[in-house]
Amino acid sequence: MGLRDLAKRLTVSVDQIDAERRQDRFAALAVTKIGDIQPRSLVRISGEVTRSRLTPRSGVPSFEFTISDGTGTAVAVFTGRRHLAGIDHHRAVVLEGVPRAERGRLVMLNPAYTLLPR
């Protein structure tokens, strides 16, 4: 690590460093950046799981998790599920589906997903 790298790490926030790390991690994949998504169009995105929770939707339990690729965030919602095997924090996944805008966030209902190796 050179002096420039050290100076950058001392002046840049942790969130910016983390966003750059995520962008580098997913740059090699042939996917759309989350920040470039247009709602209501078929997309293939990838990101790192940053948050997960169990929440009811219309009285049915739903498992939802948020992914981030450094350019934005998207939420995957799986209705009727209480958990998904292999979905942990910091796990990399690829999602395929049609996102929609819901309360200021991009939401994908029951998308196809692929777990990426650790």
Summary of the structure (lengths in Angstrom):
residues: 118
radius of gyration: 15.6
end to end distance: 24.8
largest distance: 55.8
contacts: 321
relative contact order: 0.19
helix: 21%
strand: 42%
